[in-house]
Amino acid sequence: MRFSFATLDLVVLLSTWLPLSSALPTLPPLADYQIRNFHTINKIYQFTVYPRQEAIIAQVTSDSIPELEPLFSPTVSGRIQEIGNFTNFRHSIEYFFGLAPRPQGSMYSAIVEAELTQFSSDHPSIAASTVNFKVALDNPSKPGFGAPGTRTYTYLKQTGFWHFDEEGRVDYYDLYIPALNEFATILNGADFNSKLVQLLATKQICQGAQKLCKGKNTQYHPQIGLNIGAVLNALGLSPLLDLPLINQLGLGSLNLGELTCFAKLSAKNFGTFDKLWADTVTCRIVHLMLAEVDPDDHCEHVGPTGGGKCVEYPYYDRQFKDNTLFGDTRRFRSASYSSLTPVPPAPPKIFVPSAHQPAPPTTSYISPSEKSSTKSYQPRRLLLPKVLSYINYVLSL
């Protein structure tokens, strides 16, 4: 049998590498609680993938939801920045699954994948995670989907901490969604900084509120005597100068209850999806989605007062009331770290010359005039003793 040089090189390489590879450290096996916590969080997020959340939403007003009983504690509560606090099981479930994008009417949007890209759990009751949602902006089964220039997919990220009870169910969560306003812009294909888009969104809220919130849940009762002219005047729009915008707005299609709603909401700050704990139109857009799931609970949040949800929350209340929400300011910090006392950094050393520690050597300077007046001038060199002196000085610091 004949061997080529390439074959011999490969043999030499393998004979060198294989002994080293067997000495590489192996990862320790995962603890049971780490596997359990990973699967719990992953299952929660997999239920947001369309159409899986439909079965959950259909049961949201029930006393129990069998699919979620192993995943959430009956007393679960948490915070989603910058959306709000969800202080019980029902509100938490409505958030996780009622706000997950899903096809509605002529607008198609749906979560098609949810991947845990980051996960860590070094304590049975605590885990940290990041999930990336892949969201379809059109029906993937539609002919022509994915063609150049068509809407395909976008992505949404959620990151934060989870706390588990003794049975391994989530009882607290503190999560954050970055760049939510940009996501909403891409999802809707609309510029929410546009005045026309803001007014059209307000109009849609009012039409939705009057459709979903009826009877005892009615939020905007018709204001007798209100007319389109008065509404346009309040908006500072001129029937002549702003005629194109007024025509696009189409307020003539609203009934008196819807027009009353539009008059009240268009006077409020439109807001941003990056800060939804506020008396804004954007907050009411979110809660109108929740009102579709549970009108008895969320219609008042769409109303003129905000119902305690769409109201102005101080910065401290939004960010730091952990003791009220979680029962502890350190709910997501392992008790194993409780004995650790933060050590302040050591103060910087200040050099003070002494008899035993001379000042650092300095570099002398010879001016050009001195050079010209010194016939025997030679460039000065740093001699070895001076180098050693400087090294000793540095080591003494």
C-alpha positions in Angstrom: 0.0 0.0 0.0 1.4 3.4 -0.9 0.8 6.6 1.1 0.9 10.1 -0.2 2.5 12.9 1.7 -1.0 14.3 2.4 -2.0 11.0 4.0 1.1 11.0 6.1 0.5 14.6 7.2 -3.1 13.6 8.2 -1.8 10.7 10.3 0.7 12.9 12.1 -2.0 15.5 12.7 -4.5 13.0 14.1 -1.8 11.3 16.3 -1.0 14.7 17.8 -4.6 16.0 18.2 -6.5 12.9 19.4 -4.6 12.6 22.8 -5.2 16.3 23.3 -8.9 16.1 22.5 -9.4 13.4 25.0 -8.0 15.7 27.7 -10.4 18.5 26.9 -12.7 19.4 29.8 -16.3 18.0 29.5 -19.3 20.0 30.5 -20.9 19.0 33.8 -24.4 17.4 33.5 -27.3 19.7 33.9 -29.2 19.6 37.2 -32.8 18.5 37.2 -34.0 22.0 38.1 -32.0 23.5 35.2 -33.7 21.2 32.7 -37.1 21.8 34.4 -36.8 25.6 34.3 -35.6 25.7 30.7 -38.6 23.6 29.6 -41.0 25.6 31.6 -40.0 28.9 30.0 -39.7 27.3 26.6 -43.2 25.9 26.8 -44.7 29.2 27.8 -43.2 30.9 24.7 -44.2 28.0 22.4 -47.8 28.7 23.3 -47.4 32.2 21.8 -46.8 30.7 18.4 -49.9 30.9 16.2 -52.3 29.2 16.3 -51.4 27.6 19.7 -52.5 30.7 21.7 -56.0 30.5 20.3 -56.9 27.6 22.7 -55.5 29.6 25.6 -57.3 32.8 24.7 -60.6 30.9 24.5 -60.2 29.8 28.2 -58.8 33.1 29.6 -61.9 33.9 31.6 -62.1 30.3 33.0 -61.1 29.5 36.6 -58.4 27.2 35.3 -56.5 26.5 32.1 -55.2 22.9 32.1 -52.4 23.5 29.6 -50.9 26.3 31.8 -51.4 24.8 35.3 -47.9 23.1 35.2 -46.3 26.4 34.0 -47.8 29.2 36.1 -48.6 29.5 39.8 -52.2 30.5 40.5 -50.8 33.7 42.2 -48.3 34.6 39.5 -47.5 38.3 39.0 -44.9 40.3 37.1 -43.7 43.3 35.2 -43.3 43.8 31.5 -41.3 47.0 30.7 -42.6 49.3 29.3 -46.1 47.9 29.2 -47.2 47.5 32.8 -47.6 45.3 35.9 -49.8 42.2 35.8 -50.7 41.3 39.3 -52.6 38.0 39.0 -52.9 34.9 37.0 -55.6 36.1 34.7 -53.8 39.4 33.8 -50.5 37.5 33.2 -52.1 35.0 30.9 -53.9 37.8 29.0 -50.6 39.6 28.5 -48.5 36.5 27.4 -51.1 35.2 24.9 -53.6 38.0 24.3 -51.0 40.4 23.0 -49.1 37.9 20.9 -49.5 38.9 17.3 -52.1 36.9 15.4 -54.1 37.4 12.2 -57.0 39.8 12.6 -59.2 40.9 9.7 -57.3 42.0 6.6 -54.1 42.4 8.6 -51.9 39.3 8.9 -49.3 39.1 11.6 -48.4 36.1 13.6 -45.5 34.6 15.7 -44.3 31.6 13.7 -41.2 30.8 15.9 -40.0 31.4 19.4 -36.4 30.5 20.2 -34.6 30.8 23.6 -31.3 32.2 22.5 -30.0 32.8 26.0 -30.7 30.9 29.2 -29.1 30.5 32.6 -30.3 29.0 35.9 -27.9 28.4 38.7 -30.6 28.2 41.4 -33.8 26.1 41.5 -36.0 29.2 41.9 -34.3 31.6 39.5 -33.6 31.8 35.8 -32.7 34.4 33.2 -33.6 34.1 29.5 -33.8 35.9 26.2 -36.3 34.8 23.5 -36.3 35.8 19.9 -39.8 35.8 18.2 -40.0 35.4 14.4 -43.1 37.2 13.3 -44.7 36.8 9.9 -45.9 40.0 8.3 -48.0 38.2 5.8 -49.5 34.7 5.4 -46.5 32.4 4.6 -48.9 30.1 2.7 -50.0 32.9 0.5 -48.9 32.6 -3.2 -46.0 34.9 -3.9 -45.0 35.2 -0.2 -41.3 36.0 -0.1 -41.1 37.6 -3.5 -38.8 40.7 -3.8 -40.5 43.8 -2.4 -43.1 41.9 -0.3 -43.5 41.8 3.5 -42.1 38.7 5.0 -40.8 38.5 8.5 -39.6 40.7 11.4 -38.3 39.9 14.9 -39.0 40.8 18.5 -36.9 40.2 21.5 -37.9 39.7 25.2 -35.3 39.3 28.0 -35.4 39.2 31.8 -35.7 37.1 34.9 -38.1 34.4 36.2 -38.8 33.1 39.7 -40.2 29.6 40.3 -42.2 28.2 43.2 -41.4 24.9 44.9 -43.4 23.0 42.3 -41.3 24.6 39.4 -44.1 26.9 38.3 -43.5 30.6 37.4 -44.7 32.7 40.3 -42.9 36.0 39.4 -41.4 37.5 36.3 -39.6 40.7 35.4 -39.2 41.1 31.6 -38.3 43.7 29.1 -39.0 44.2 25.4 -36.5 46.5 23.7 -37.3 48.7 20.7 -41.0 48.0 20.9 -41.9 51.2 19.1 -39.8 50.2 16.1 -41.3 46.8 16.1 -44.8 48.2 16.1 -43.9 50.5 13.2 -42.6 47.5 11.1 -45.5 45.3 12.1 -48.1 47.8 11.1 -46.2 49.2 8.1 -47.0 52.7 9.4 -45.1 55.8 10.6 -46.6 56.6 14.0 -44.9 60.0 13.9 -47.3 61.0 11.1 -50.2 63.1 12.2 -52.5 61.4 9.8 -51.5 57.9 11.0 -52.0 59.0 14.6 -55.5 60.3 13.9 -56.4 57.2 11.9 -55.2 55.0 14.7 -57.3 57.0 17.2 -60.3 56.6 14.9 -59.8 52.8 14.8 -59.6 52.6 18.6 -62.9 54.4 18.9 -64.6 52.2 16.3 -63.2 49.1 18.2 -64.1 50.4 21.6 -67.8 51.0 20.6 -67.9 47.6 19.0 -66.3 45.6 21.9 -67.4 47.7 24.9 -71.2 47.6 25.1 -73.8 47.8 27.9 -72.2 48.2 31.3 -68.8 48.3 29.6 -69.6 51.3 27.4 -66.9 54.0 27.8 -67.9 56.7 25.4 -71.5 57.8 25.6 -72.7 60.1 22.7 -72.2 63.8 23.4 -75.4 65.5 22.2 -74.6 68.5 20.0 -71.1 67.4 19.1 -70.4 67.7 15.4 -67.4 67.2 13.0 -66.8 70.9 12.6 -66.3 71.3 16.4 -63.9 68.3 16.4 -61.9 69.6 13.5 -61.7 73.0 15.1 -60.4 71.5 18.3 -57.7 69.7 16.2 -56.7 73.0 14.6 -57.7 71.8 11.2 -59.1 74.1 8.5 -61.8 72.7 6.2 -60.1 74.5 3.4 -56.4 74.4 4.1 -56.4 70.8 5.5 -59.0 69.3 3.1 -56.8 66.4 1.8 -56.1 65.3 5.4 -59.7 65.7 6.4 -60.9 63.6 3.5 -58.4 60.8 4.3 -59.5 60.9 7.9 -63.1 60.2 6.9 -64.8 61.3 10.2 -68.1 61.3 8.4 -68.2 57.5 8.8 -68.3 57.7 12.6 -71.5 57.6 14.7 -72.0 60.0 17.5 -70.5 57.7 20.1 -67.4 57.1 18.0 -67.1 60.8 17.3 -67.3 61.5 21.0 -64.6 59.0 21.6 -62.5 60.5 18.8 -62.9 64.0 20.3 -61.7 62.9 23.7 -58.8 60.7 22.6 -57.5 63.1 19.9 -57.0 65.7 22.6 -54.6 63.3 24.5 -50.9 62.7 23.8 -50.5 60.0 21.2 -47.5 58.6 23.0 -45.0 55.8 22.0 -45.0 52.1 22.3 -41.7 52.3 24.2 -43.6 53.8 27.2 -47.1 52.4 27.6 -47.7 53.2 31.3 -49.2 56.5 30.4 -52.4 58.4 29.6 -51.9 58.0 25.8 -53.5 56.7 22.7 -50.8 54.0 22.3 -51.6 52.6 25.8 -55.2 52.3 24.7 -54.2 50.5 21.5 -52.7 47.8 23.6 -55.6 47.5 26.0 -58.1 47.4 23.1 -56.3 44.2 22.1 -56.8 42.9 25.6 -60.4 44.1 25.6 -61.0 41.8 22.7 -59.9 38.9 25.0 -61.7 40.1 28.1 -64.0 43.2 27.7 -65.2 43.1 31.3 -61.7 43.7 32.6 -60.1 45.9 29.9 -62.8 48.2 28.5 -62.3 50.7 31.2 -58.6 50.9 30.3 -59.6 52.0 26.8 -62.0 54.6 28.3 -61.3 58.4 28.9 -60.0 57.9 32.4 -57.6 55.0 31.5 -59.1 52.8 34.3 -56.0 52.8 36.4 -53.9 51.4 33.6 -53.6 54.0 30.9 -52.7 56.8 33.4 -49.5 58.6 34.1 -47.2 56.5 36.3 -44.2 58.1 38.0 -40.8 56.8 37.0 -40.1 55.3 40.4 -43.4 53.5 40.5 -42.8 51.9 37.1 -39.2 50.9 37.7 -38.6 50.3 41.4 -41.7 49.2 43.4 -40.3 45.6 43.5 -41.3 45.1 47.2 -45.0 45.8 46.3 -45.0 43.6 43.2 -42.6 40.8 44.1 -42.7 40.9 47.9 -39.0 41.5 47.9 -36.5 43.9 46.4 -34.1 40.9 45.7 -36.6 38.4 44.4 -34.4 37.4 41.5 -31.1 37.2 43.3 -30.1 33.8 44.7 -30.0 33.6 48.5 -26.6 32.0 48.0 -25.2 35.5 47.4 -26.8 37.0 50.6 -23.6 36.5 52.6 -21.5 38.4 50.1 -20.8 42.0 51.2 -20.0 44.4 48.4 -16.3 45.4 48.7 -15.6 49.0 47.7 -12.6 49.5 45.4 -9.3 50.2 47.1 -8.3 53.9 47.2 -5.7 54.9 44.6 -2.1 54.9 45.8 -0.6 58.4 46.2 3.2 58.5 45.9 4.9 60.2 48.8 8.8 60.3 48.6 10.6 59.0 51.6 14.2 58.3 52.6 13.7 54.6 51.8 11.7 55.2 48.6 13.2 57.9 46.4 11.2 59.9 44.0 10.9 58.4 40.5 13.7 59.3 38.1 13.1 62.3 35.9 14.2 62.8 32.3 16.5 65.9 32.0 16.0 68.3 29.1 18.7 70.0 27.0 17.6 73.1 25.1 18.8 73.7 21.5 20.9 76.6 22.8 22.7 74.2 25.3 23.3 71.8 22.5 24.9 74.4 20.3 27.1 75.7 23.1 28.3 72.3 24.2 31.1 71.2 21.8 31.3 67.7 23.3 27.5 67.2 23.3 26.4 63.6 22.7 22.8 62.4 22.7 22.0 61.2 26.2 21.1 57.6 26.6 19.1 55.8 29.3 21.7 53.6 31.0 20.9 50.2 32.5 21.1 51.3 36.1 18.5 54.0 35.4 16.2 51.3 33.8 16.5 49.1 36.8 15.8 52.1 39.1 12.6 52.8 37.2 11.5 49.2 37.3 12.1 49.0 41.0 10.0 52.2 41.4 7.1 50.8 39.4 7.1 47.5 41.4 7.1 49.4 44.6 3.8 51.1 43.8 
